Amino acid sequence: MILAFIVLAKNTQNLIRDNVPEFISVDISLQRNNGEWPPNSLDLNVMDYSIWSILEAEACSKPHQSIDALKKSLVKAWNKIP
């Protein structure tokens, strides 16, 4: 049963990877912690999660017509954070 989920997940990741250049994949092989993100990644900390919620609330309060508009809105929201 687990193998079926892994095959489905790999197929899904391949489809997304082929169509979404910004996609960040995770290794879902059985040899790599069952595909979970590392629990103590040096790239992540608790503050990252609160910052993202602040940025999302500020920058995504209105729809954007392009990726560049979204990026500008995120930078503007980032600069507002004290």
N, C-alpha and C positions, 0 to 999 in steps of 0.2 A: 504494500500500500504506500509506504513512504517513497519507494522508487517511482511510483506513478506520479506523485506530487513533484518530485525532483525533475522528472522528464517534462511535465507540464510547465514548471517554473522556468526551466532552461529554454523551452520553446517560447515562452512569453518574453523572457529577457532578450532572446535573439530577435524577436519581432520588434520589440521596443528599441533595442540597440540599433537596428537597421533603419528605423524611422525617426528616432529622437536623438540628435547628436549630443545633447546635454545629459543623456542618461548615465547614471553611475550605477554599475552593477555590483552585486555581492557574489562572492564565490559560494555556490550552493552545493558543492560536492560533499559527500558524506565524510570525507577525510578532513574537512575544514569546519568543524564545530557546527555541523548541520545547517550551514548557511546563515548563521546569526552574525550580526555585526559585533565587532569586538566590544566587550563590556567596559573596558578601561582604555579606550582609544586616546592617545595623546592629542588627537586632533579635535576631540569633543570635551566639553565640560558643561556643568549645569547652567552656567550663564549663557551658553550658546542657545539653549532652548528658550529662555526668557527674552533674549534679544530678538529671536526670530518671531516671536508672538508680537512684540512691539513693532517690528518692521512690517509684519503682515497687516496689522491693524491700521497702521499709518499709510503705507504705500498701496495697499489693495482696497482702500475704502471706495475707490472708483475704478471702473474698467479702463484698461489701457489698449490703445489701438495697435501697438507694436512692442516688440521686445525692448527696443531702445527707450520707449516711453516708460516701460516698467523699470528698466535699469535706472533711468534718471529719477524716477519716483523713489526707488529704494535708496539711492545715494542721498537724496534730499531728506528722507526719513532718518537715515543713518546720521546725518549731520545734525539733526534735531535732538538726538539722544544726548543727555548731559553727561 
